[in-house]
Amino acid sequence: MKIIQNYIGVFVACTVIACWFTSLFFLLRWNFEWTNPLVYIMIFIQMHLYTGLFITAHDAMHGTISSNKQLNNFLGYLSVFLYAGFFYNKLYNKHHSHHNHVHTEEDPDFAPHGFWRWYLSFMMNYVTIIQLVIMAIAFNVLKIWVDEKNLLLFWVLPSLLSTFQLFYFGTYLPHKGEHDNEHHASTLSKNHFFAFITCYFFGYHLEHHQKPGMPWWQLYKTK
């Protein structure tokens, strides 16, 4: 059973990456009209796929993609670098600090502020100068072949929107306020469809902290 789950984990990770890449490839080549409502629908679909990239990297941080450590970490490195030029090892250390020191000064995901100040603190903890340089270089190289409006609309904007999606449903909502459990986390009411479209079941956040070794595509079973 573990071997089967191992293969499924790799398949799920590769599927998310492939869906993101395929969608982005066609969107960057799309000669669209601003009046076409599908344009705005695709922005949110691409946002959701960007969030999937980050969630895939998150699964790698917990070793749930594959028991083959090299393959597991490779998919983690690839996912988070494609997401926005992040470095997996840096995120790995910070994410495990979050699990080990949740709701304390050593928790990089926690800030006792309102939404916007907390979001800014959250982003400042993760975004680096070298990452911004990488993304700026990538943007200017892609401009050689891709129309700038496509880059901004389908590459830049969805990735920025997904940071709000990840932060609101995966950090702010479950960790704000006081809680009566050791993980200082709350959880969404049971609704698997809503839980998936909002943040790949990570609204079931207390359950994730209770069972961090459960991959995102099985997390609904803990509810």
C-alpha positions in Angstrom: 0.0 0.0 0.0 2.9 2.4 0.9 4.5 1.7 -2.5 1.2 2.5 -4.3 0.8 5.7 -2.4 4.4 6.6 -3.2 3.6 6.3 -6.9 0.4 8.3 -6.5 2.2 11.1 -4.7 4.7 11.5 -7.6 1.8 11.2 -10.1 -0.2 13.9 -8.3 2.8 16.2 -8.0 3.7 15.8 -11.7 0.1 16.3 -12.7 -0.1 19.7 -10.9 3.2 20.8 -12.5 2.1 19.7 -15.9 -1.3 21.4 -15.6 0.3 24.6 -14.6 2.9 24.5 -17.4 0.3 23.5 -20.1 -2.1 26.2 -19.1 0.6 28.9 -18.9 2.1 27.8 -22.3 -1.2 28.3 -24.1 -2.2 31.4 -22.2 1.1 33.2 -23.0 0.5 32.5 -26.7 -3.2 33.5 -26.6 -4.2 36.5 -28.8 -7.1 37.4 -26.5 -9.7 40.2 -26.5 -10.2 42.1 -23.3 -14.0 41.7 -23.7 -13.8 37.9 -23.6 -15.0 36.8 -20.1 -12.9 33.7 -20.4 -9.8 35.8 -19.9 -10.8 36.6 -16.3 -11.9 33.1 -15.6 -8.5 31.8 -16.8 -6.7 34.3 -14.5 -8.3 32.6 -11.5 -7.8 29.1 -12.8 -4.1 30.0 -13.3 -4.0 31.4 -9.7 -5.4 28.1 -8.4 -2.7 26.2 -10.4 0.0 28.5 -8.9 -1.3 27.7 -5.5 -1.1 24.0 -6.4 2.6 24.5 -7.2 3.2 25.8 -3.7 1.1 23.1 -2.1 3.2 20.5 -4.0 6.4 22.0 -2.6 4.8 22.1 0.8 4.0 18.3 0.6 7.7 17.8 -0.4 8.7 19.6 2.8 6.8 17.0 4.8 8.3 14.1 2.7 4.9 13.1 1.4 5.5 13.1 -2.3 7.9 10.2 -2.4 9.9 8.0 0.1 12.7 8.5 -2.4 14.2 11.6 -0.7 16.1 12.8 -3.9 12.9 12.6 -6.0 10.8 14.1 -3.3 13.1 17.1 -2.8 13.6 17.5 -6.6 9.9 17.9 -7.1 9.9 20.3 -4.1 12.7 22.4 -5.6 11.1 22.5 -9.0 7.7 23.4 -7.8 8.7 26.3 -5.6 11.2 27.6 -8.1 8.6 27.6 -10.9 6.2 29.3 -8.5 8.2 32.4 -8.0 12.0 31.7 -8.0 11.9 30.6 -4.4 14.6 28.4 -2.9 13.3 25.2 -1.4 15.8 24.8 1.4 15.1 28.3 2.7 11.3 27.6 2.7 11.9 24.2 4.2 13.6 25.6 7.3 11.0 28.3 7.8 8.1 26.0 7.4 9.3 23.6 9.9 10.0 26.5 12.3 6.3 27.3 11.9 5.3 23.7 12.9 7.8 23.5 15.7 7.1 27.0 17.2 3.6 27.8 16.1 2.1 31.1 17.5 5.4 32.2 19.0 8.0 34.8 18.1 10.0 32.0 16.4 7.1 31.3 14.1 7.8 33.0 10.7 4.2 32.6 9.7 2.7 34.4 12.7 2.2 38.1 13.4 -0.2 39.4 16.0 -1.6 42.0 13.6 -4.5 42.6 11.3 -4.7 41.1 7.9 -2.6 43.5 5.9 0.2 44.0 8.4 0.3 40.2 8.9 0.4 39.6 5.2 3.2 42.1 4.7 5.2 40.5 7.6 4.5 37.1 6.1 5.8 38.1 2.7 8.9 39.9 4.1 9.8 36.7 5.8 9.9 34.7 2.6 10.7 37.1 -0.3 14.4 37.8 -0.9 16.4 40.2 -3.1 17.9 37.3 -5.2 14.4 35.9 -5.8 13.2 39.3 -7.1 16.3 39.5 -9.4 15.6 36.0 -10.7 12.0 36.9 -11.5 13.0 40.2 -13.1 15.5 38.5 -15.4 12.9 35.8 -16.3 10.4 38.5 -17.1 12.7 40.4 -19.4 13.9 37.2 -21.1 10.3 36.0 -21.7 9.4 39.4 -23.2 11.6 38.5 -26.2 9.1 35.9 -27.2 5.9 36.7 -25.3 3.6 39.7 -25.4 4.0 41.8 -22.3 0.3 42.0 -21.6 0.1 38.1 -21.6 3.0 38.0 -19.2 1.5 40.4 -16.8 -2.0 38.9 -17.0 -1.3 35.2 -16.9 2.2 34.9 -15.4 2.6 37.8 -12.9 -0.9 38.5 -11.7 -2.0 34.9 -10.9 1.2 34.3 -8.9 0.5 37.5 -6.8 -3.1 36.5 -6.3 -2.1 33.1 -5.2 0.0 34.6 -2.3 -3.3 36.0 -1.0 -5.0 32.7 -1.5 -2.3 30.8 0.4 -2.0 33.4 3.1 -5.7 33.9 3.8 -6.8 30.3 3.7 -3.6 28.6 4.8 -2.2 31.0 7.4 -4.4 33.9 8.5 -7.8 32.3 8.7 -6.7 29.2 10.6 -4.2 30.9 13.0 -5.8 34.2 13.8 -7.2 34.7 17.3 -7.0 32.4 20.3 -7.4 28.6 20.1 -8.0 25.9 22.6 -5.5 23.4 21.1 -1.8 22.9 21.2 -1.5 23.7 17.4 -3.1 27.1 17.8 -5.2 26.4 14.7 -8.8 26.3 13.6 -10.4 24.4 10.7 -13.0 25.0 8.0 -16.4 23.4 8.4 -16.6 20.1 6.4 -17.1 20.9 2.7 -14.6 19.2 0.5 -15.4 21.1 -2.6 -15.0 24.5 -0.9 -11.9 23.2 0.9 -10.3 22.1 -2.4 -11.0 25.3 -4.4 -9.9 27.6 -1.7 -6.5 26.0 -0.8 -6.2 22.3 -1.7 -7.8 21.2 1.6 -5.4 23.3 3.8 -8.4 25.1 5.3 -8.6 21.8 7.3 -5.6 23.3 9.0 -5.9 21.9 12.5 -6.0 18.4 10.9 -2.8 19.3 8.9 -1.0 20.2 12.1 -2.2 17.0 13.8 -1.1 14.9 10.8 1.6 16.7 8.9 2.5 13.5 7.1 -0.8 13.4 5.3 -0.5 14.7 1.6 -2.9 17.4 0.5 -4.9 15.0 -1.7 -5.7 12.8 1.3 -6.1 15.5 3.9 -9.9 15.5 3.4 -10.0 12.0 5.0 -8.9 13.4 8.3 -12.0 15.7 8.6 
